[in-house]
Amino acid sequence: MQKIGLILFLSLISISSVKHSIQEDELSPRAAGDKPNFILIVADDLGFADLGFTGSTQIKTPDIDRLAQSGVVFSEGYVTSAVCSPSRAGMLTGRNQVSFGHDNNLGGSQPGFDPQYLGLPLSEKTIADYLKPLGYLNGLVGKWHLGHEPQFHPLKRGFDEFWGYTGGGHDYFSFEADGKGSKAPIECNYKTPEPLTYITDDVGSECVEFIARHKNEPFFLFASFNAPHTPMQATAEDLELYKHIKNKRRRTYAAMVHRLDVNIGRIVDTVAQLGLTENTLIVFISDNGGPVNTNASLNAPYNGQKGILLEGGIHVPFIMNWPQTLPAGITNKNPVVSYDFAPTFIELAGGEISEEAKFEGVNLLPYILEQKNTLPHDEIKWRFTISAAIRDGDWKLIRLPDRLPMLYHLPSDISEQNNVAFKNIEKTKELLKKLGDWDVSLPHTVFLEGAAWKRRQLNLYDKKYQLVQPDLE
């Protein structure tokens, strides 16, 4: 493959006084035939409908749209859970996290449970663990949310570099040296963290610098943004762009998504400017559906939201972009899941998948390139605290503790408005049996979230959700 020519001077996008330039002596990209780099970009609590390529006319996301237009969009892309921590556990291990007891969100330790198990079980390997012996330098920038205790720290889970925080959410403008929760300190093992400017910009800057530092060796970058997760905080500059939106929370959300898009653009531009495009697989996804009730996101045309197993909680934007290896501008309609990333990355890196890994994910490349004509997954299963669900072909069944099962035929009912369980009783029985057999084969959970969340989650199934795009205002 022809190498991309050297560029003598690069000036990346200037945003909110956050600037980064790459000097001449940094420009010596590896050959395109080397082991590929992997950049996994994860948005936090992003609504499915809030990107240009998924139909938004209200929020402009040109950089994420550019990734979609030059890559592969999976229209049937799922995550393994409807909330942050278990979703990330499945994403980073290549396994359905309930297979190892991580099916609750991380909160305080509950009575009867050992806090030393309050995190991603040590029995499990991460993508970083698998890539390290294959010669990769692994970096995490941003949110971890897989355990506060020292044994769960990302630097003990395969990552070589970490800039970020171990909790589930963070203030966008500041941290405190001895802070807790959203004011927790920013940790970093390769420099002293500076005060935050705006954390979405800071995550973008750290990602840009990571890529520049490691351009001459194979790397895995987990670009783990916390936008647009609460707290609802945007810059004055970005709020001005969306001042026409009357709803204050929605206006702030739109501004936060805009800033996320700008920083994803910075990452993609850096890859191109360093001559790494042909040799870098970039993945973009949200960790779950948007929590409509807290950040004013929108999951249309999908019903539901973060925290529940209707499509709005688990059906997410899902892009893979690797120019000259993957086709550009196509939509793949196969059901795929975020646990497919681990086996995909490992095999592309030259590793072998052993039975010991117990992956439920698969390498997606043969399916994208039509080297395999079967489906990547005949069925997909979820379990999250009070709820469980199964997608089997075109059918999806949800099981809850306070009502009869809900069965939907997704091609004819994309918004899950018509429960056809009694009209298709044999299919209902079949899927309940499959779901039940799987459920009782799973191990006990290793930790629980607070009991109050059970009622909150159940109540979310009874809410009405907006299923169409809003007016521009």
Residue pairs with C-beta under 8 A, 6 or more apart in sequence:
1 32
1 33
1 278
1 324
3 29
3 31
3 32
3 275
4 29
4 272
4 275
4 277
4 278
5 275
6 27
6 28
6 275
7 27
7 273
7 275
8 24
8 27
9 21
9 24
10 21
10 22
10 27
10 273
11 21
12 19
12 20
12 21
12 22
12 208
12 266
12 269
12 270
12 273
13 262
13 265
13 266
13 269
15 201
15 204
15 259
15 262
15 263
15 266
16 197
16 198
16 201
16 235
16 237
16 259
17 197
18 197
18 198
18 201
18 202
18 204
18 205
20 205
20 208
20 209
20 266
22 212
22 270
22 273
22 274
26 212
26 215
26 274
27 274
27 275
28 215
28 216
29 215
29 216
29 274
29 275
29 276
29 279
30 215
30 216
30 217
30 218
30 276
30 279
31 279
32 278
32 279
32 324
33 279
34 218
34 279
35 134
35 135
35 136
35 218
35 348
35 349
35 350
36 218
36 279
36 280
36 281
36 322
36 348
36 349
37 218
37 219
37 220
37 221
37 271
37 276
37 279
37 280
37 281
38 127
38 131
38 219
38 220
38 221
38 280
38 281
38 283
38 345
38 348
38 349
39 207
39 211
39 220
39 221
39 223
39 267
39 271
39 280
39 281
39 282
39 283
40 91
40 127
40 220
40 221
40 222
40 223
40 283
40 285
40 341
41 223
41 225
41 264
41 267
41 282
41 283
41 284
41 285
42 88
42 91
42 222
42 223
42 224
42 225
42 285
42 286
42 287
43 225
43 227
43 228
43 260
43 284
43 285
43 286
43 287
43 317
44 84
44 143
44 224
44 225
44 226
44 227
44 228
44 229
44 286
44 287
45 84
45 228
45 229
45 230
45 286
45 287
45 288
45 290
45 291
45 294
45 295
45 297
45 306
46 227
46 228
46 257
46 260
46 286
46 290
46 297
46 316
46 317
47 289
47 290
47 292
47 297
47 298
47 299
48 54
48 286
48 289
48 290
48 298
48 299
48 300
48 302
48 312
48 315
48 316
48 317
49 55
49 56
49 298
49 299
49 300
49 301
49 302
49 469
50 56
50 58
50 59
50 61
50 253
50 254
50 257
50 290
50 297
50 298
51 59
51 61
51 64
51 65
51 68
51 257
51 317
52 59
52 60
52 61
52 62
52 64
52 65
53 61
53 64
53 65
53 68
53 69
53 73
53 317
54 317
55 300
55 469
56 298
56 469
57 469
57 472
58 245
58 254
58 469
58 470
58 471
58 472
59 242
59 254
59 257
59 258
60 258
60 261
61 257
61 258
61 261
62 261
62 265
63 261
63 262
63 264
63 265
63 268
64 261
64 264
64 284
64 317
64 319
66 265
66 268
67 264
67 268
67 282
67 284
67 319
67 321
68 319
68 321
69 328
69 329
70 321
70 323
70 328
70 329
71 282
71 319
71 320
71 321
71 322
71 323
71 326
71 328
71 329
72 319
72 320
72 321
72 326
72 327
72 330
72 331
72 332
72 368
73 318
73 319
73 330
73 331
73 332
74 318
74 319
74 320
74 331
74 332
74 334
74 336
75 331
75 332
75 333
76 315
76 333
76 334
76 335
76 336
77 285
77 315
77 316
77 317
77 318
77 336
77 337
77 338
78 314
78 315
78 316
78 318
78 335
78 336
78 337
78 338
78 380
78 391
79 87
79 90
79 91
79 285
79 286
79 287
79 288
79 314
79 316
79 337
79 338
80 86
80 87
80 89
80 90
80 91
80 96
80 97
80 314
80 337
80 338
80 339
80 382
81 87
81 89
81 90
81 97
81 103
81 288
81 314
81 382
81 384
82 288
82 289
82 306
82 307
82 308
82 309
82 313
82 314
82 382
82 384
83 105
83 288
83 306
83 307
83 384
84 105
84 143
84 145
84 168
84 229
84 287
84 288
85 102
85 104
85 105
85 106
85 145
85 146
85 168
86 97
86 98
86 102
86 103
86 104
86 105
86 384
87 97
87 287
87 288
87 338
88 145
88 146
88 224
88 287
89 97
89 102
89 120
89 124
89 146
90 96
90 97
90 337
90 338
90 339
91 285
91 287
91 338
91 339
91 341
92 120
92 126
92 127
92 128
92 146
92 222
92 342
93 100
93 120
93 124
93 125
93 126
93 127
93 339
93 342
94 127
94 339
94 340
94 341
94 342
94 343
94 346
94 357
94 359
94 360
94 361
95 124
95 339
95 342
95 358
95 359
95 360
95 361
96 339
96 360
96 381
96 382
97 103
98 383
98 442
99 358
99 360
99 442
99 443
100 121
100 123
100 124
100 443
100 446
101 121
101 442
101 443
101 444
101 445
101 446
101 447
102 120
102 121
102 445
102 446
103 383
103 384
103 385
103 445
104 384
104 385
104 445
104 447
104 448
104 449
105 168
105 449
105 453
106 118
106 119
106 145
106 146
106 147
106 168
106 447
106 449
107 449
107 450
107 453
108 450
109 115
109 118
109 447
110 447
110 448
110 449
110 450
110 451
113 446
113 447
113 448
115 149
116 149
116 151
117 446
117 447
118 147
118 148
118 149
118 152
118 447
119 146
119 147
119 148
119 149
119 151
119 152
119 447
120 126
120 146
120 147
120 152
120 157
121 446
122 151
122 152
125 158
125 357
126 157
126 158
126 159
127 138
127 158
127 220
127 222
127 341
127 342
127 345
127 346
128 136
128 138
128 140
128 154
128 157
128 158
128 159
128 160
128 220
128 222
129 157
129 158
130 158
130 342
130 345
130 346
130 351
130 357
131 138
131 158
131 220
131 345
131 346
131 349
131 351
132 138
132 158
132 160
134 218
134 346
134 349
134 350
134 351
135 217
135 218
136 217
136 218
136 219
136 220
136 349
137 160
137 161
137 214
137 217
137 218
137 219
137 220
138 158
138 159
138 160
138 161
138 219
138 220
138 221
138 222
139 159
139 160
139 161
139 162
139 210
139 214
139 219
139 220
139 221
139 222
140 154
140 159
140 161
140 162
140 163
140 164
140 222
140 224
141 162
141 163
141 164
141 203
141 206
141 207
141 210
141 221
141 222
141 223
141 224
142 163
142 164
142 165
142 203
142 222
142 223
142 224
142 225
142 226
143 164
143 165
143 167
143 168
143 169
143 170
143 224
143 225
143 226
144 153
144 154
144 162
144 164
144 165
144 166
144 167
144 224
145 166
145 167
145 168
146 152
146 154
146 157
146 166
147 153
147 166
148 166
148 167
150 156
152 166
153 162
153 166
154 162
154 166
155 162
155 189
159 222
161 189
161 190
161 210
162 187
162 188
162 189
163 186
163 187
163 188
163 190
163 193
163 206
164 186
164 187
164 188
164 203
164 224
165 175
165 184
165 185
165 186
165 187
166 184
166 187
167 181
167 182
167 184
168 229
169 181
169 182
169 226
169 229
169 230
169 231
170 182
170 183
170 184
170 199
170 226
171 182
171 183
171 196
171 199
171 231
171 233
172 196
172 198
172 199
172 200
172 226
172 227
172 231
172 233
172 234
173 196
173 197
173 198
173 199
173 233
174 183
174 195
174 196
175 183
175 184
175 185
175 186
175 196
176 183
176 184
176 185
177 185
178 185
179 185
182 231
185 193
186 193
186 196
187 193
196 202
198 235
198 259
199 226
199 227
200 225
200 226
200 227
200 256
200 259
200 260
200 263
201 259
201 263
203 223
203 224
203 225
203 226
203 263
204 262
204 263
204 264
204 266
204 267
205 266
207 221
207 223
207 263
207 266
207 267
207 270
208 266
208 267
208 270
210 219
210 221
211 219
211 221
211 267
211 270
211 271
211 274
211 276
212 270
212 274
215 274
215 276
218 349
220 345
223 267
225 260
225 263
227 256
227 257
227 259
227 260
228 253
228 256
228 257
228 260
228 295
228 297
229 295
230 294
230 295
232 249
232 252
232 253
232 256
232 295
232 296
233 252
233 256
234 252
234 255
234 256
234 259
235 255
235 259
238 255
238 256
238 258
238 259
239 251
239 252
239 255
241 255
241 258
242 251
242 254
242 255
242 258
243 251
244 472
244 473
245 251
245 254
245 473
246 473
247 296
249 295
249 296
250 296
250 470
252 296
253 295
253 296
253 297
264 284
267 282
268 282
271 277
271 280
271 282
277 323
278 323
278 324
278 325
280 322
281 320
281 321
281 322
281 325
281 326
281 345
281 348
282 319
282 320
282 321
282 322
283 319
283 320
283 321
283 341
284 317
284 318
284 319
284 321
285 316
285 317
285 318
285 319
285 338
286 316
286 317
287 316
288 306
288 307
288 313
288 314
288 316
289 297
289 299
289 302
289 304
289 305
289 306
289 311
289 312
289 313
289 314
289 315
289 316
290 297
290 298
290 299
290 305
290 306
290 312
291 297
291 305
291 306
291 307
292 298
292 299
292 305
292 306
292 312
292 465
292 466
293 305
293 460
293 463
297 305
298 466
298 469
298 470
299 305
299 311
299 312
299 313
299 315
299 465
300 465
300 466
300 467
300 468
300 469
301 414
301 415
301 467
301 468
302 310
302 311
302 312
302 315
302 414
302 415
302 416
302 467
303 310
303 311
303 312
303 415
303 416
303 417
303 465
303 467
304 310
304 311
304 312
304 313
304 416
304 460
304 461
304 465
305 312
305 313
305 460
305 463
305 465
306 313
307 313
307 456
307 457
307 460
308 387
308 457
308 460
308 461
309 382
309 384
309 387
309 388
309 389
309 398
310 398
310 416
310 461
311 396
311 410
311 414
311 415
311 416
312 465
314 382
318 336
318 338
320 326
320 364
320 368
326 365
326 368
326 369
327 368
327 369
332 367
332 368
334 367
334 375
334 376
334 377
335 375
335 376
335 377
335 380
335 391
336 364
336 367
336 376
336 377
337 360
337 361
337 377
337 380
339 359
339 360
339 361
340 361
340 362
340 363
340 364
340 376
341 361
342 359
342 361
343 353
343 357
343 359
343 361
343 362
343 363
344 361
344 362
344 363
344 364
344 365
346 352
346 353
347 353
347 363
347 365
348 363
348 365
353 359
353 363
362 376
362 377
364 376
365 371
366 372
367 376
378 392
378 393
379 390
379 391
379 392
379 393
379 434
380 390
380 391
381 388
381 389
381 390
381 391
381 434
381 435
381 438
382 388
382 389
382 390
383 389
383 439
383 442
384 457
385 449
385 453
385 454
385 457
386 400
386 401
386 454
386 457
386 458
387 398
387 399
387 400
387 457
388 398
388 399
388 435
388 439
389 396
389 397
389 398
389 399
389 435
390 396
390 397
390 431
390 434
390 435
390 438
391 410
392 430
392 431
392 434
394 409
394 410
394 411
395 407
395 408
395 409
395 410
395 424
395 427
395 431
396 407
396 408
396 410
396 416
397 405
397 406
397 407
397 408
397 421
397 428
397 431
397 432
397 435
398 405
398 406
398 408
399 405
399 432
399 435
400 406
400 458
400 461
401 458
402 458
404 421
405 421
405 428
405 431
405 432
406 416
406 419
406 421
407 419
407 420
407 421
407 424
407 427
407 428
407 431
408 416
408 418
408 419
408 420
409 420
409 424
410 416
413 420
415 467
421 428
422 428
